[in-house]
Amino acid sequence: MVLRLRAFKFAGILAGLILAGCSEEVGIDQHGQKVAAERLEGQWLVINYWAQWCAPCRSEIPELNTLAGQLADQSVTVLGVNFDGLQGDELAKASQELGIEFTVLAEDPAPRFNLPRSEVLPVTYLVDPQGQMRERLLGEQTAAGLTARLTELKAKE
C-alpha cells in the first residue's frame, strides 16, 4: 500500500513537471508553427483583420510589414487574422500571395482579448500589454499612423 502511494505521488509530481513545461498556446500561424501565449505577454499587440478580396487590406499589408520590422524590438507585435477564417494550406497560400511577413494567426484571438466583431475591413485593434483592447481603428492604416497612435497610448500608461 505504501509503495503504491509513493508511486502515485511520483506519477503526480512527474505529470505536474511535464505540464509546467508546456506553455499555453494562442494557436498556430500561417506556417503551421505553434504560437506560444508567452510570446505575446507584456507586448502591445496590433491585431489586423484582412481578406484577399479587400482592396484596402491588400494595400495596407506592406505598411503592417514595415511596422512589424520597425517595432519588433519595442515590445510591439503585429498579428494578422484572416477575416474569412482560412486555415492550413489556404491560409499559407493567401498570406504568401499577399506578401505578409508578420505572424498570421489561424485561430481568431477575439475571444482572448474581448475584441468586438467588425463587419468592416480592414480593422485593426490595439491591445495593451495587459491584454486590454485600447483602440479599434477602421479602414486602411499606415505604419507612421500606427506608430504615432501607439506612442500616444503608451504615454497615457
C-alpha positions, 0 to 999 in steps of 0.5 A, a space after each residue: 500500500 505504501 509503495 503504491 502511494 509513493 508511486 502515485 505521488 511520483 506519477 503526480 509530481 512527474 505529470 505536474 513537471 511535464 505540464 509546467 513545461 508546456 506553455 499555453 498556446 494562442 494557436 498556430 500561424 500561417 506556417 503551421 508553427 505553434 504560437 506560444 501565449 508567452 510570446 505575446 505577454 507584456 507586448 502591445 499587440 496590433 491585431 489586423 483583420 484582412 481578406 484577399 478580396 479587400 482592396 484596402 487590406 491588400 494595400 495596407 499589408 506592406 505598411 503592417 510589414 514595415 511596422 512589424 520590422 520597425 517595432 519588433 524590438 519595442 515590445 510591439 507585435 503585429 498579428 494578422 487574422 484572416 477575416 474569412 477564417 482560412 486555415 492550413 494550406 489556404 491560409 499559407 497560400 493567401 498570406 504568401 500571395 499577399 506578401 505578409 511577413 508578420 505572424 498570421 494567426 489561424 485561430 481568431 484571438 477575439 475571444 482572448 482579448 474581448 475584441 468586438 466583431 467588425 463587419 468592416 475591413 480592414 480593422 485593426 485593434 490595439 491591445 495593451 500589454 495587459 491584454 486590454 483592447 485600447 483602440 479599434 481603428 477602421 479602414 486602411 492604416 499606415 505604419 507612421 499612423 500606427 506608430 504615432 497612435 501607439 506612442 500616444 497610448 503608451 504615454 497615457 500608461 
